[in-house]
């Protein structure tokens, strides 16, 4: 299970995600929604990702997974060689795309963490060029191909999303 030092797991999170993985042996990752909190811990909103037992088709368009909300299978993590240390940004999205080649990725329709948002977050300063972009586009194409989604159509759909990766 993942959790960043400035975020908070809500009671029952680990049990809920472990039960999900135990009940769904082909699922490789399970994430959740989150309450958003500011620097002081005050709730300022919530994240409402697209929920479901398999969000891989949507993952081709944009990252559906809140990094600190996940629990994943160690075997799949090791099979994919884990996080790509050469990437300075978007290591999580790259990992989800590679893990998605091995099984469903679920997002529970629950808010199981409190996610801290602040101006100095690394994801807020990601540039639209660099090694991370190449890795993500390559991962999107591989996943689209594996799922039988025409790659060009998947990437055009991503570009048309107001919050899609290729627009950011």
N, C-alpha and C positions, 0 to 999 in steps of 0.2 A: 504494500500500500504506500502511496505517496502522500506527503503533506509538507508544504513549505513552512519554515520556522515562524513566519508572521501570520499564518492562517490557523484556523481552529476546526478540529473535527467535532461534530455534534455527537452526543451520546447515541450509541447503537450503530454508528456508521460502519465500523469494521465488521460487526456481526451481520448486518444487513447485506453488505457486499459479499462476504464470505458465503453466506447462505445462497445468494444468487449464483455465484460461481459453482458451488457444489450442486445446485439444482440444474445448471446449464453447462454441462461439461465441454461443449464445443466453444463456448464464449471465451475469449482470450483477455478481454479488458472490460471492466465495468466502472462507469463514472456516474456522476450525479449532478444535479443543479446545486446552486449555492446562494446563500445570503451574502450580499456585498457589504463590507464594512470599511470605514475610513481608517486613517492613521490612529485614531483614538479608540477604535473598536465600536463606534456608533454605526448602526445599520443604516445604509444609504440606498438600498435597493436589493434586487435579486437578479440572478442569472437564470434564464429559462432556455436552456439549449433544447434542441429537438430530441425528445425522448423516444426510446424504443429498444427492442431486443437486438436490433442490428442496424446501426447508423452508418454502415460503411458506404452506402451510395451517397449519402450526404457528406461523408468525410472526403469524398473526391472533390467536392466543391469548396469546402472550408473546414477548418478545425471545429469539430463538434464537442471536443473533450476538454474539460477544465482540468489542467494538469494536477493540481493538488487534490482533486476529487477521485482519483482513480485507485483501483486495485487491479492488479493484473497477474497472470500466471507466470511464475518464474521460468518455467520451461520454455514458454514462447519468447520471453524477454531474452533468455540466453540463446535460443535458436536464431534470433535476429541480431545478435551481438550487442543488444542494449542501445543506449544513447550513443549517438555519433559525436565523439569528442572533438571532431574537426569543425563542427558547426558552432558558431558563436551565438546563433539565434535559432529559434523554432526547433530545438532538439526534440521537444515533446511531439509536435505534429509529425515530424519525420518518423519518430518511433511508432506512433499510432498507425501511420500509413504502412509501415513495414509489418507491424503485428497484424494488421487487418488482412494481410495476405494469407494468414493462418487460421482465421476464424472470426466469428461475429464479435463486434464491439457494441456493448449495450450502454445505454444511459438511462438510469433509473429516474422515474418521475417523482423524485424526492429531492429536497435540499438537505444534503448531509454534511456540508461544511460552511464555514464562515470565511469568505475569501476577501483578503485585504487588498484594496485598490489604492494606489498612490501614484503621483506623477513620475517617480523615478523607476517604475517597473521596466524591466528589460524589454518586454513585448511592446511597450509604447514607443521605443526608439528604433524598432526594426526598419531597416532600409529596404526598398523594393528591389534591390539588386544584391548580388553576392552569392556565396556558396549555398546559403540556406535556401535561396529561391530555386537554384538548380536542383537541390535535393528534394524540395517539396514538389516541384513540377514533375520530376522523374517519378516520385512516389505516387502522385495523383494519376499519372499515365499508367503506371503498373497496376494500380488498384482498379482503375477504370477498365483496363483490358481484362483483368482477372474476373471482374464482375460482369463482363459483357456489355459495358457501357461504351459506346464509341468515344474514343479519346477526344477527338476534336469537339464533339458535342459537349462532353463533360467540361472541358476547359472553357468553352464559350459560356456555358451556364455559370461557371465560377466567376468569369469576368462580369457577368450581368448581375451578380448578387451585390446588393449595396454593402454588405459586410463580408463579401467573398475575399478569399486570400489574394487573388490576382489583382484586385482593385486597391489593395492597401499599400 
